[in-house]
């Protein structure tokens, strides 16, 4: 009885962009307490779960009182009395009550906050960390961070087409050292940008990365290379570079081409651009390099790269097990981004992760551009031992909340903590 849910309530709170989002609290008979908040993305795949918004004039139409009402009047009556530790049963009930493929009845935001609050309440009832509830007491692998330090695309107000330029600190023996390298390079980048472009260049975008007045992809990559050098490290050994192109955002349906650096590029020309950049800048990670309706191009790029860089799906795969399985099986991708709110429940995200890991793929646990101080994804990355996490620059509280929680987990594990250096990117 102590694991049975006896209290479940939703509340409207704010995310990192100042937009309303859904928070849910779950309490069990045994006194276990779980609280979770739904994040929100700026660049979204067409097939991901749909957030329920109020429309109208309040909060510029972005209010979530309808989703909160769905939590309190639809989900709560269905879930109270269920065993919170049987999280798959709880998630199945959420899916059943919603009854739509995109979680559009109660809202993906209501579903994800409820699902994550439930697993946190179950772990708290047991008196164990969430990562142990997820992965058992064998879970001890800390993830390599992907740190978005230059923002473009939908995440910033500059003219960069590519959405994210990331540091991957691989020359470390433990997570805390990798984080330190990232922080030091971030500091070097701040100095370089201020000296090169002026004080306005160190304004930050949605994910804590700088949003300098750049126009060309190579400008950003050159800046990262110089920042690594200024911090006393070497690109290619200590630090690798990653790019999230989010290419669906700069693909033009009318022309069938991509607008990059002020030019229109065909699929083939964009592929050649990537093949030129990867060896020159030690790019080890390419996410959403083509629009989501061109999955075969992912495969062409992967084949041409011959293992030099990971080709990763996000808008392409939207954390759905069926899409992950299809595109991994066809050899189109090396792995996929995992965002729980893309599918709406923890169980569905876990299914996608296990499919990836058992099939030799990479699973990258990820934040969203509209985030909260919720740190659940830090525990998911460790609990499922994915080896990689993507959670923004080492700045802004909603990003550092995840990094700080990983530091706490590393300290909790002590000598038992593992870290794979650069292995996930080989």
C-alpha positions in Angstrom: 0.0 0.0 0.0 2.8 2.4 0.8 3.6 2.9 -3.0 0.0 3.7 -3.9 -0.5 7.2 -5.3 -2.8 9.1 -2.9 -2.2 12.7 -4.1 -1.6 14.0 -7.6 -2.0 17.7 -8.6 -0.9 20.0 -11.4 0.1 23.6 -11.3 1.0 26.3 -13.8 4.6 27.5 -13.4 7.2 29.2 -15.7 9.9 27.8 -17.9 13.3 29.3 -18.8 11.8 31.5 -21.6 9.2 32.9 -19.2 6.4 30.8 -20.8 3.9 28.9 -18.7 4.5 25.1 -18.3 3.0 22.3 -16.3 4.3 21.1 -12.9 2.9 18.0 -11.3 3.3 16.8 -7.7 2.7 13.1 -6.8 2.6 11.8 -3.2 2.4 8.2 -2.2 0.8 6.5 0.8 4.3 5.9 2.2 5.1 9.6 2.1 7.2 9.5 -1.1 7.2 12.9 -2.9 7.9 13.6 -6.6 7.7 16.9 -8.4 8.4 17.3 -12.1 8.0 20.1 -14.7 7.5 19.8 -18.5 10.1 21.4 -20.8 9.3 22.8 -24.2 11.2 22.9 -27.5 11.6 25.7 -30.1 12.5 23.4 -33.0 10.1 20.5 -32.9 9.7 17.4 -35.0 6.3 17.1 -36.7 5.6 13.7 -35.1 6.3 14.5 -31.5 3.8 14.8 -28.7 1.7 18.0 -28.7 1.6 20.4 -25.8 -1.8 21.6 -24.7 -1.9 25.5 -24.7 -4.8 27.8 -23.8 -4.7 30.2 -26.7 -6.3 33.6 -26.2 -4.6 36.7 -24.9 -3.4 35.6 -21.5 0.4 34.8 -21.5 0.2 35.6 -25.3 -1.8 32.4 -25.8 0.9 30.2 -24.1 -1.0 29.5 -20.9 -1.4 25.9 -19.8 -4.4 26.0 -17.5 -6.2 23.6 -19.8 -3.3 21.1 -19.4 -3.3 21.7 -15.6 -7.1 21.0 -15.5 -6.5 17.8 -17.5 -4.0 16.7 -14.8 -6.4 17.5 -11.9 -9.6 16.3 -13.4 -8.7 13.6 -15.9 -5.3 12.1 -15.0 -5.5 12.3 -11.2 -8.8 10.3 -10.8 -7.4 7.6 -13.1 -4.0 7.3 -11.4 -4.8 7.7 -7.7 -4.6 4.3 -6.1 -2.2 2.8 -8.6 1.2 1.5 -7.4 3.7 4.2 -8.3 6.6 1.8 -8.4 4.9 0.0 -11.3 5.7 2.9 -13.5 4.9 1.1 -16.7 1.3 0.5 -15.5 1.0 4.2 -14.5 2.3 5.3 -17.9 0.0 2.9 -19.8 -2.9 4.4 -17.9 -1.8 7.9 -18.9 -1.6 6.8 -22.5 -5.0 5.1 -22.3 -6.7 8.0 -20.7 -5.3 10.4 -23.3 -6.2 8.1 -26.1 -4.5 10.0 -28.9 -1.3 9.3 -30.9 0.2 12.8 -30.1 -1.1 13.1 -26.5 -3.3 15.9 -27.7 -6.3 15.3 -25.4 -4.6 16.0 -22.1 -1.4 17.4 -23.6 2.1 16.1 -23.9 3.1 18.6 -21.3 0.6 17.2 -18.8 1.6 13.6 -19.6 5.4 14.1 -19.2 5.2 16.1 -16.0 2.9 13.4 -14.5 5.0 10.5 -15.6 8.2 11.9 -14.3 6.7 13.1 -11.0 5.5 9.5 -10.5 8.9 7.8 -10.9 10.4 10.4 -8.6 7.7 9.7 -6.0 8.4 5.9 -6.3 12.1 6.4 -5.8 11.5 8.7 -2.8 9.2 6.1 -1.2 12.0 3.5 -1.5 14.4 6.0 0.0 16.9 5.7 -3.0 18.2 8.1 -5.6 16.1 8.2 -8.8 19.0 6.8 -10.9 19.1 3.7 -8.7 15.3 3.3 -9.1 15.8 3.5 -12.9 18.9 1.4 -13.3 19.3 -0.6 -10.1 22.4 -0.5 -8.0 24.7 -1.4 -10.9 24.1 2.0 -12.5 27.3 4.1 -12.1 28.2 5.5 -15.5 28.4 9.3 -15.7 27.7 10.8 -19.1 30.0 12.8 -21.4 28.4 16.2 -21.7 27.6 17.9 -25.1 27.8 21.6 -24.3 26.1 24.0 -26.6 28.2 27.1 -26.4 27.3 29.0 -29.6 23.6 29.3 -30.4 22.1 30.0 -33.8 18.9 29.0 -35.7 15.8 29.0 -33.6 17.7 29.4 -30.4 19.2 32.8 -31.0 18.7 36.2 -32.8 21.7 36.0 -35.1 22.1 34.9 -38.7 23.6 31.5 -38.1 21.6 28.8 -39.8 23.0 26.0 -37.8 21.3 25.8 -34.4 24.0 24.6 -32.0 27.8 24.4 -31.9 28.9 22.2 -29.1 32.0 21.4 -27.1 32.6 17.7 -26.2 35.3 17.5 -23.4 36.7 14.0 -23.9 40.2 14.4 -22.4 39.1 13.7 -18.8 39.0 10.7 -16.5 35.9 11.7 -14.6 32.7 13.7 -15.2 33.7 16.6 -12.9 37.0 17.0 -14.9 35.1 17.0 -18.2 32.8 19.7 -16.8 35.8 21.7 -15.7 37.3 21.6 -19.2 34.0 22.7 -20.7 33.7 25.6 -18.2 37.3 26.7 -19.0 36.8 26.6 -22.7 33.5 28.5 -22.3 35.4 31.2 -20.5 38.0 31.3 -23.3 35.2 31.6 -25.8 33.7 34.5 -23.9 37.0 36.4 -24.0 37.6 35.6 -27.7 34.1 36.7 -28.8 34.2 39.9 -26.7 37.6 40.8 -28.1 36.6 39.9 -31.7 33.0 41.1 -32.0 32.4 43.5 -29.1 30.5 43.3 -25.8 27.2 42.4 -27.5 28.7 39.1 -28.7 28.6 37.6 -25.3 24.8 37.8 -24.9 23.4 34.3 -24.5 20.7 32.3 -26.3 18.1 30.0 -25.0 20.5 27.2 -24.0 23.2 29.4 -22.4 25.5 29.5 -25.4 26.7 32.8 -26.8 24.8 34.3 -29.7 27.4 36.4 -31.5 26.6 38.3 -34.7 27.9 35.6 -37.0 26.7 34.6 -40.4 28.8 31.7 -41.5 29.2 28.2 -40.1 33.0 28.4 -40.3 33.0 31.6 -38.2 31.5 29.6 -35.3 33.8 26.6 -35.8 36.9 28.9 -35.9 35.8 30.6 -32.7 35.4 27.2 -30.9 38.9 26.1 -32.1 40.4 29.4 -30.8 38.6 29.1 -27.5 39.9 25.6 -26.9 43.5 26.9 -27.6 43.0 29.9 -25.3 42.0 27.5 -22.5 45.1 25.5 -23.0 43.6 22.4 -24.6 43.9 20.7 -28.0 41.0 20.2 -30.4 40.8 16.5 -31.5 42.3 15.1 -28.3 41.1 17.1 -25.3 38.0 18.5 -26.9 35.9 17.5 -29.8 33.3 19.6 -31.6 29.6 18.8 -32.3 26.9 20.4 -34.4 23.1 20.2 -34.2 22.1 21.6 -37.6 18.4 21.3 -36.9 18.3 21.3 -40.7 14.5 21.2 -41.0 14.5 24.8 -39.7 16.6 26.1 -42.7 15.1 23.8 -45.4 13.0 25.6 -47.9 10.1 23.6 -49.1 9.5 25.8 -52.1 13.0 25.3 -53.6 13.8 21.9 -52.0 17.1 23.4 -50.8 18.8 24.5 -47.6 19.6 28.2 -46.9 23.1 28.2 -45.3 25.6 31.0 -45.1 23.4 33.1 -47.4 23.5 30.3 -50.1 20.9 27.8 -51.3 22.4 24.3 -51.1 21.0 21.0 -52.5 21.0 17.9 -50.4 24.3 16.8 -52.1 25.9 20.2 -51.6 25.0 20.2 -48.0 26.5 16.7 -47.6 29.7 17.9 -49.2 29.8 20.8 -46.8 29.7 18.5 -43.8 32.4 16.2 -45.4 34.7 19.2 -45.7 34.0 20.5 -42.1 34.3 17.2 -40.2 38.1 16.6 -40.6 39.1 20.3 -40.6 37.4 21.0 -37.3 37.4 17.6 -35.5 33.6 17.5 -35.7 32.7 14.2 -34.0 28.9 14.7 -33.8 26.3 15.8 -36.4 22.6 16.0 -35.3 19.7 16.4 -37.7 22.1 17.2 -40.6 19.2 17.1 -43.1 15.4 17.8 -42.9 13.3 15.2 -41.3 11.7 14.1 -44.6 15.0 13.1 -46.0 16.1 10.1 -43.9 18.0 8.5 -46.8 20.4 11.5 -46.8 21.4 10.7 -43.2 22.5 7.3 -44.5 24.4 8.8 -47.4 26.3 11.1 -44.9 26.9 8.2 -42.5 28.3 6.1 -45.3 30.5 8.9 -46.6 31.9 9.7 -43.1 33.0 6.1 -42.6 32.8 6.4 -38.8 34.6 9.8 -38.5 31.5 11.4 -36.8 28.3 10.2 -35.3 25.1 10.9 -37.3 22.2 11.4 -34.9 18.5 11.8 -35.3 16.3 14.2 -33.3 13.4 15.7 -35.4 13.9 12.6 -37.5 13.2 10.1 -34.7 11.4 12.1 -31.9 12.2 9.5 -29.2 9.8 7.0 -30.8 10.9 3.4 -30.6 9.5 2.5 -34.0 11.3 5.3 -35.8 14.6 4.7 -33.9 14.4 1.0 -34.8 13.6 1.7 -38.4 16.4 4.2 -39.1 19.0 2.4 -37.0 18.1 -0.8 -38.8 18.5 0.8 -42.2 21.9 2.2 -41.2 20.8 5.8 -41.6 21.8 6.9 -38.1 24.3 6.0 -35.4 21.9 7.0 -32.6 19.2 9.3 -31.5 18.3 12.1 -29.1 16.1 11.1 -26.2 13.6 13.8 -25.0 10.9 12.4 -22.7 8.5 15.1 -23.7 8.7 14.2 -27.3 6.8 11.0 -26.6 5.1 12.1 -23.3 5.9 9.3 -20.8 9.1 8.0 -19.3 8.3 4.4 -20.3 8.1 5.2 -24.0 11.4 7.1 -23.8 13.0 4.2 -21.9 11.8 1.8 -24.7 13.6 3.9 -27.3 16.8 4.0 -25.2 16.8 0.2 -24.7 16.2 -0.3 -28.4 19.2 1.9 -29.2 21.6 0.4 -26.7 20.7 -3.2 -27.4 21.2 -2.6 -31.2 24.6 -0.9 -30.9 23.3 2.6 -31.2 23.9 5.8 -29.1 21.2 7.3 -26.9 21.7 10.9 -26.0 19.6 12.1 -23.1 18.6 15.6 -23.9 17.1 18.8 -22.5 14.9 21.2 -24.5 15.5 24.9 -25.3 12.7 25.9 -23.0 13.8 24.2 -19.8 13.1 24.3 -16.1 15.1 23.7 -12.9 14.0 20.1 -13.0 17.0 17.8 -13.0 15.4 14.5 -13.8 17.3 13.9 -17.0 20.6 13.8 -15.1 19.3 10.7 -13.3 17.9 9.2 -16.5 21.3 9.5 -18.2 23.0 7.7 -15.2 20.3 5.2 -14.5 20.1 4.0 -18.2 23.9 4.3 -18.5 23.7 6.0 -21.9 27.1 7.6 -21.6 26.1 10.9 -23.2 24.0 13.9 -22.1 23.1 17.1 -23.9 22.0 19.8 -21.5 23.4 23.2 -22.8 26.2 25.5 -21.9 27.6 25.6 -18.3 25.4 28.7 -17.7 21.8 29.7 -16.7 20.3 27.9 -13.8 18.0 25.6 -15.8 21.2 24.2 -17.4 23.5 24.1 -14.4 20.8 22.4 -12.4 21.5 19.2 -14.5 25.3 19.6 -14.3 25.2 20.2 -10.6 23.0 17.1 -10.1 25.5 15.0 -12.0 28.3 16.3 -9.7 26.2 15.2 -6.7 25.7 11.8 -8.2 29.4 11.5 -9.0 30.2 12.4 -5.3 27.5 10.0 -4.1 29.0 7.1 -6.1 32.6 8.0 -5.0 35.2 5.5 -6.4 32.4 3.5 -8.0 31.6 6.2 -10.5 32.7 5.4 -14.1 33.4 7.7 -17.0 34.3 6.7 -20.6 36.4 9.6 -21.7 36.0 9.8 -25.5 34.8 6.2 -26.1 31.1 7.1 -26.9 32.4 9.1 -29.9 34.6 6.4 -31.4 
